[in-house]
Amino acid sequence: MMRGMRMRGGVKPQDVGRTVRRLMSYVARYRLRLVLVVLCIILSAVASVLSSTFIGVLIDDYISPLLLQANPVFTGLARALGVMVCVYVVGMISGYFYNRLMVTVAQGVLKDVRDEMFAHMQTLPIRYFDTHSHGEVMSHFTNDTDTLRQMIAQALPQVLSSVVSLVAVVCAMLSLSLWLTLFVLAFAVLMLYITKRVSGQSGKYFVKQQQSLADVNGYIEEMINGQKVVKVFCHEQKAVEEFDRRNDELCRNATAANKFANILGPVNNNLGHLLYVLLAVVGAAMSLAGLPNVGLSGAGTITLGMIASFMTLSRSFVMPLSQVSQQLSSVIMALAGAERIFDMIDAPAEEDGGDVTMVNACRNAEGALEECTGRTGIWAWKVPSDTAESGFELVEVRGDVRFHDVTFSYDGEKTVLQNVSLYARPGQKIAFVGSTGAGKTTITNLINRFYDVQEGEITYDGIPILRIKKDALRGSLAMVLQDTHLFTGTVRENIRYGKLDATDAEVEAAAKLANAHFFISHLPQGYDTVLTADGANLSQGQRQLIAIARAAVADPPVLILDEATSSIDTRTEAHIERGMDQLMKGRTVFVIAHRLSTVRNSNAIMVLEHGEIIERGDHDDLIAQKGKYYQLYMGMFELS
């Protein structure tokens, strides 16, 4: 197995050892159950060995003497058979209990792993999800964890049982005959050599199989999400061809992996049959030759019962070896899956070196800010200060956002923003226009600290945003994106996502502000209508109105609208402008829009081109300049 894992590029045996130890640390959380499992396995193994050795006693001490008696008495034989039945029953009950316990351990471990993965996933930066497909991430929670279930629930108890059984069987063999035991052990070396050669071939392909499976899942997820695009552009055949290519690769890797793994069982079983026959021949030859027998129980001659017991024990010896070899595929797959899971868990979490938090505030009799409990409508930054008597000072959250010579690149090579400087005073509406790729959305990503700037600085109410804790920073912002996402749940719950403690009245007030109340009231259950499949039963415009209501109920000091009305028809857009104006009143608003009619009333409009601001001013100023904005507005060029 180690050899198979070593064949993976860059993976060393010590890496496999670390993966095993880390995986076992999850299993070790269920120590009490594992102790009971080990006890039951020992009982089951001892019962199996006793039943095998008892066959020799049964033949030599009970059956053979009865054959020589004219009037045999079967009382002793019946008593012996009763004892044998009791031994079998103990073995069966022990086997049942340890398998039952291992199922609970396996499911507990899977729950712990999934909990840790999901909790860590919430801490990962946006960059991680930009560089990993959703299907690949989902594969960690499904396919990779399922390989762990198979190993813990099936392979692990099988291996433990096999090891205990082997030890017990070897001890029983040594007690009967040293010479026959040495013959069996020599034969076992041959079996282990063959097992190592065959399993080593499948190891690298099980790793590739898991990788290919994640790739296929990612492609399927992508095609499901893009079915409309696939059909509109008649891309069905190309999609099928690409899926066939990926599926063929998965098939090749899975076939290669299982080809060698599946022949281990038959090979070992046939070797076990060969050992069974050879033991009969060798034992009979030693008995007929009158060779002395030596065992831990003493010296003597080889009897018919001893040969029968040894042949039965050989089956008990070969079976664990065969079981272990058959479980190697599950172990290798589980280690490959565990390594992928731990890669995700070990992915660097989003860094947050901020020390500034946001608190509810109120004004005292002198008009100074004080920290208060409960929502007051006034927010303040709680800034640590060495000069303040309390150890911190409160700065009111007003929404003053400024960029100071900001330069940014996603990959460290292609610059997306170059020396961008801008300011948004409290209550101002700032619009960004420009062609796709000009850097408009990047600016909003930087304000949220989804990414951090490489050069320059962004300040929020005079505080560098790198000092503000990310949850506090994002709590002061609300975003309405072009691609809305609705969660499975009621309309009310989806709106309340912007403020989890919002009352029903606040939810409805936010919906009215976004002009969503009318269509929501006409849904089958109104605000209690359950949305599924990302709100598939709503139009794109209705989904976006709910997203706007979600931002409204959050009541943030800063609002970011990224093509927020792009999916709403012109008539509806004009109808909700008053509501949007109410929503934006008193807030700092950043607007990204392709429809220039939506940014006419902005305090400042920034025209971006290739990551630089080439024009700035209000609508009238930019029209008077007759530059790029004038050309765009007059239809000489179109935004793309």
Protein Blocks (a to p, Z undefined) as FASTA:
>chain_A
ZZmmmmpghiafklmmmmmmmmmmmmmmmmmlmmmmmmmmmmmmmmmmmmmmmmmmmmmm
mmmmmmmpmbdcfklmmmmmmmmmmmmmmmmmmmmmmmmmmmmmmmmmmmmmmmmmmmmm
mmpcfklmmmpcfklmmmmmmmmmmmmmmmmmmmmmmmmmmmmmmmmmmmmmmmmomklm
mmmmmmmmmmmmmmmmmmmmmmmmmmmmmmmmmmmmmmmmmmmmmmmmmmmnopmmmmmm
mmmmmmmmmmmmmmmmmmmmmmmmmmmmmmmmmmmmmmmmmmmmmmmnopacddfkbgcd
ddfklmmmmmmmmmmmmmmmmmmmmmmmmmmmmmmmmmmmmmmmmpccdddfbfbdcddd
dddfkopacddehjehiacdddddfkbmnopacdddehpacdehiacdfklmacfbghia
cdddehiacddeddehilpmmmmmmmnomaccfbdcddeehiafklpcfklmmmmpccdd
fbdcddeddfklmmmmmomkbcfklmmmmmmmnopmmmmmmpmnlmmlcceehhllbcfk
lmmmmmmmmmmmnopabdcdehklmmpcfklmmmmmmmmmmmmgopacddddfblklmmm
pfbdcddeehiafbgcdfklmmmnopmklmmmnopaccZZ
